[in-house]
Amino acid sequence: MEVQLLFAKASDDTAPAEHIMTQGGVDLYCTYTMTFRHFDRTVTDSDIALAARAMIRKLPPRPQMRNAAFPMKCRTTLVEVRCLIDYSTGHSPEQALEQALKIVTDFQQAYHLATKETISLVTRETLPLMLSVVTELKNGELRWGSIIARPQGNRGPAGRQSGTLETSTEQLTPEEEATLRSALAMLQTGVFGEFIDVQREGYAAYRSGNTILASILLGGAAELLVKETVGMLLWEGGVELGEAKRVLKVLRSSQYLSEAKARLKDALADAWTEAMENAYQGWRRDVSKLRNDSIHDGLRPTQDQMKKASTSYVRFHKALVTAFAAKHEEYPVTASLMGAYNIVTPASAAELRFKLDRWKFEIARHGQERAGDIRDSVLHLLIHDANNLSWFAVDEHRSLAAQLPDQEPPENIADMFADMAATGRKPPFRVLMQDEELPEGIDGSSLSWVPHFQAFPETSPLNFRGVGRRQA
């Protein structure tokens, strides 16, 4: 299987990348391509095989057993990562390796979401001591080399990697493959990533029998799920920034629960059914309390307690997804990111990440005095139609804009408007006047500076719906 991860490049991203397509007006690039190969083989050096051979040597001499083979099967997945490296920009194989590891772990996270299979993430510490590298030069010449993956002394608690026995790995169903693709797009938004990470580690601890850690992590995952969901509701619902700032502060405190439940019940309304309430109470009773007892009282949960907690955790998660599926028309982005509905694409994921970052930026500076620097500003033109124009000084560094007095319209304004309308976009159009200078003699301190989303609500809303929402 071959996977290409497409993304929209940030303006400060200097890593070499190949332009693949333009979707929704967004240029999508590929930096890394992953090829997955599966190998089924007999385990000859697993911990289980070594322990069994050691025990056999304690038995009475049986030559035929001393050298007996252990036909235990395991499936090994080899991931080949291909990328572009531009030495002229200072980009190095080491940097490429770090980014490749992040992309592989993103895929593992998405695979976990699609299949619910518990897997451990690949890290520098779990890699072999040395990694093979094949470099193809521009002239087609191939060169073999290697990268030291980790310091020689860092060999982990067992000194080497333990063999993992699995009978087989099933092919992804079409539904799982669709879930995996949407999960990859979702992870690019930067939303719910912490929740997924903690959930996966909780299941890994549960599988390994570490009930203390499993109870703490599953409890933390449920808490993160609630907090991140409420955060998305604040953004998508266009909640006033001052109120959003207050709620987010409460969510970071130990008093988050009453605020979170009130927000969820208000958003879900009739979708907060009796089943949803029962699932919520199950989380509080079986998951959250067990987590607190493990942390504060040193409780070592029994297998029965962990089974009950795991069941209640899954029930709560599924109930929340089901409830948002019923509300996907009202909260399409939140529902999509929770896996209840699917609207996120690589292009929209890049746009969503940008908007969420801008929203968090505006929340952080809400209530502070805002003043742009006219020396760092450029001239923008907002075109409503060929005869209705507004001029702005825009300080991109501070994300501020100030409207300027009317000026003479460009000579080709009618042609500009016609060209933009021909693209299918609707006015108003915001244009950077690259060849124009700001009018001389402007005193920046006398201008009324406002955030982008207030100056250009039609072209730079803080959320997808933007227009008409309460954003002041």
Secondary structure, DSSP 4 states (H G I P E B T S, - for coil): -EEEEEEPPPTT--S--EEEEEETTEEEEEEEEEEEEEEEEEESSSHHHHHHHHHHTTSSP-HHHHT----EEEEEEEEEEEE---GGGT--HHHHHHHHHHHHHHHHHHHHHHH----PPP-GGGS-SEEEEEEE-TTS-EEEEEEE-S-TT---TTSSPPP---S--PPPPHHHHHHHHHHHHHHHTTSSHHHHHHHHHHHHHHHHT-HHHHHHHHHHHHHHHHHHHHHHHHHHTT--HHHHHHHHHHHTSTTHHHHHHHHHHHHHGGGS-HHHHHHHHHIIIIIIHHHHHHHHH-----HHHHHHHHHHHHHHHHHHHHHHHHTTTTSHHHHHHTTSS----HHHHHHHHHHHHHHHHHHHTTTS-----GGG-EEEEEEEETTEEEEEEEETTTTEEEE----PPPTTHHHHHHHHHHTT--S-EEEE-TT-PPPTT--GGGS--EEHHHH-TTTS-SSSS-TTS---
